[in-house]
């Protein structure tokens, strides 16, 4: 950091980032009916692994009808709605049929190359034209579930419409033979290295941080809390959940405490005051110089959903 720092012009606050993404099987009408009221910041309606091959056509019909329903009035911000589509031609057909104003974006299962994202981009461009939606408004979230996808992560991250990446660790560990049961063991270290690689590619491409992986054991909330705090320390800001019971734990881990919020608000107030006064130097309460990176971090704290 240089000894003197010109106070930059204030920038826009980041949009609130979901802390939780709750998976909902697309072939379960009862679960779909309750999904928006579960308390998740975002939903991932699953047409892929959660649905057997024999039930995929029925699931597509159910999800299409669910999206067409008028959601019940909500006291809080309604959750984002993402659809996890199948790989290949089937997934593109699902996206073409379901794309519309009720959908935030599509999660691309087993995405292994930028070409798959580009093909989805063409499908969604046509759908937006049909529905009169703003071009590029429907987002994509590639799921990296193979070694090839992880090695191509920088190219995939720069593909059109990609808002964030999602690491599918269960499939990836199965392919690589990684066992990460012990948080201090080499398997966990290998996963941390992969998580960091995906995080770096996301930041370099200007994306949101990746979605943290699911924990399939929804009964051990202490382990979930420890793992989610570790993800936050690594730079992640959200995590996927397989059960509503996990939501409160994930939200607590990713939500700043009152002291963090107060400190961020005070720093931004001083930042705004210095900018109005044209001051060339801004120092924090601890006497250290404040640069734009510190200001961005404070904005992120205040943009966190809570």
Long-range contacts (C-beta under 8 A, 24 or more apart in sequence): 1-289, 1-291, 2-289, 3-289, 4-280, 4-281, 5-280, 5-281, 5-282, 5-289, 5-290, 5-291, 6-280, 7-271, 7-274, 7-275, 7-278, 7-279, 7-280, 7-281, 7-282, 8-275, 8-292, 8-295, 9-275, 10-271, 10-272, 10-275, 11-299, 13-299, 13-302, 13-303, 14-299, 14-300, 14-303, 15-303, 16-77, 16-303, 16-304, 16-305, 17-208, 17-209, 17-237, 17-238, 17-303, 17-304, 17-305, 18-42, 18-79, 18-80, 18-238, 18-305, 19-237, 19-238, 19-239, 19-250, 19-251, 19-254, 19-255, 19-304, 19-305, 20-238, 20-239, 20-240, 20-241, 20-246, 20-247, 20-250, 20-251, 20-254, 21-82, 21-211, 21-238, 21-239, 21-240, 21-241, 22-79, 22-240, 22-241, 22-242, 22-244, 22-247, 23-50, 23-84, 23-214, 23-240, 23-241, 23-242, 25-50, 25-51, 25-59, 26-50, 26-51, 26-59, 26-60, 26-62, 26-63, 26-83, 27-51, 27-52, 27-55, 27-58, 27-59, 27-62, 29-62, 29-66, 32-62, 32-63, 32-66, 33-66, 35-79, 36-71, 36-72, 36-74, 36-78, 36-79, 37-72, 37-74, 38-244, 38-247, 39-244, 39-247, 39-248, 40-79, 40-241, 40-244, 40-247, 41-77, 41-79, 41-80, 41-238, 41-251, 41-305, 42-79, 42-80, 42-81, 42-82, 42-104, 42-238, 43-79, 43-80, 43-81, 43-82, 44-82, 44-83, 44-84, 44-107, 44-240, 45-81, 45-82, 45-83, 45-84, 46-84, 47-83, 47-84, 47-85, 47-86, 47-94, 48-84, 48-85, 48-86, 48-87, 48-109, 49-109, 56-86, 56-90, 60-94, 60-97, 60-98, 63-98, 64-97, 64-98, 67-98, 67-100, 67-102, 67-103, 68-102, 77-305, 80-104, 80-105, 82-106, 82-107, 82-141, 83-107, 84-109, 84-143, 85-109, 87-111, 87-116, 91-120, 92-119, 92-120, 92-123, 95-120, 95-123, 95-124, 95-127, 96-123, 96-126, 96-127, 99-123, 99-124, 99-127, 99-128, 99-131, 99-138, 100-127, 100-131, 100-133, 101-131, 101-133, 103-138, 104-138, 104-139, 105-138, 105-139, 105-140, 105-141, 105-161, 105-163, 106-138, 106-139, 106-140, 106-141, 107-140, 107-141, 107-142, 107-143, 107-166, 108-140, 108-141, 108-142, 108-143, 109-143, 109-145, 109-168, 110-143, 110-145, 110-146, 110-149, 110-168, 110-171, 111-142, 111-143, 111-144, 111-145, 111-149, 111-156, 112-146, 112-148, 112-149, 112-152, 113-148, 113-149, 113-152, 113-155, 113-156, 114-152, 114-155, 114-156, 114-158, 114-159, 116-142, 117-142, 117-156, 117-159, 117-160, 117-161, 117-162, 118-159, 118-160, 120-161, 121-159, 121-160, 121-161, 124-161, 136-160, 136-161, 139-163, 141-165, 141-166, 141-211, 142-166, 143-167, 143-168, 144-168, 144-172, 144-198, 145-170, 145-171, 145-172, 146-171, 146-172, 146-175, 147-172, 147-175, 147-176, 150-194, 150-197, 150-198, 153-197, 153-198, 153-201, 154-201, 154-204, 154-205, 156-201, 157-201, 157-202, 157-204, 157-205, 157-207, 158-205, 162-205, 162-207, 163-207, 163-208, 164-202, 164-207, 164-208, 164-209, 164-210, 164-211, 165-198, 165-201, 165-202, 165-207, 165-210, 165-211, 166-210, 166-211, 166-240, 167-194, 167-195, 167-198, 167-210, 167-211, 167-213, 168-213, 169-213, 170-213, 170-214, 170-216, 183-226, 183-227, 183-230, 192-234, 195-231, 195-234, 195-236, 196-234, 199-234, 199-235, 199-236, 208-237, 209-235, 209-236, 209-237, 209-238, 210-236, 211-236, 211-238, 211-239, 211-240, 212-236, 212-238, 212-239, 212-240, 213-239, 213-240, 214-239, 214-240, 214-241, 214-242, 215-242, 215-246, 216-242, 218-242, 218-243, 218-245, 218-246, 219-245, 221-245, 221-246, 221-249, 224-249, 224-250, 225-249, 225-252, 225-253, 228-253, 228-254, 229-253, 237-300, 237-304, 251-306, 254-304, 255-304, 255-305, 255-306, 256-301, 256-304, 256-306, 260-301, 261-301, 261-302, 263-298, 264-297, 264-298, 264-299, 264-301, 264-302, 265-298, 265-302, 267-294, 267-295, 267-298, 268-295, 268-298, 268-299, 268-302, 271-295, 271-298
